[in-house]
Amino acid sequence: MLTDYVKWTDKTAVYPEAFGLGYCALGLAGEAGEVANKVKKYYRGDKNLAMLRNDVSAELGDVMYYIARLCRHLDLDLDSVIKENMYKLERRKAEGTLLGDGDNR
């Protein structure tokens, strides 16, 4: 399903190809910021949990779109990206290094 989704996003990519990588990286940052803003408003009391779930679900879809587009621009397989992340986190868990700083734990 993820591979199909990544390919499907080609149909909706409406930005200059020459700027695709930067456009998608900025789009991802913007959408992740929108997720954070929805959670902030929940903590401030503007939204209840049901409203937050609805809002965040929509924003996470946008986050996934930009992740998929970045994979497309970088010729990365999203399934492999996820598997590598799972391996990394399992290794860190086994080594007791889930907490801490740095990429090379």
Beta strands, then each sheet from edge to edge (+ up, - down):
end
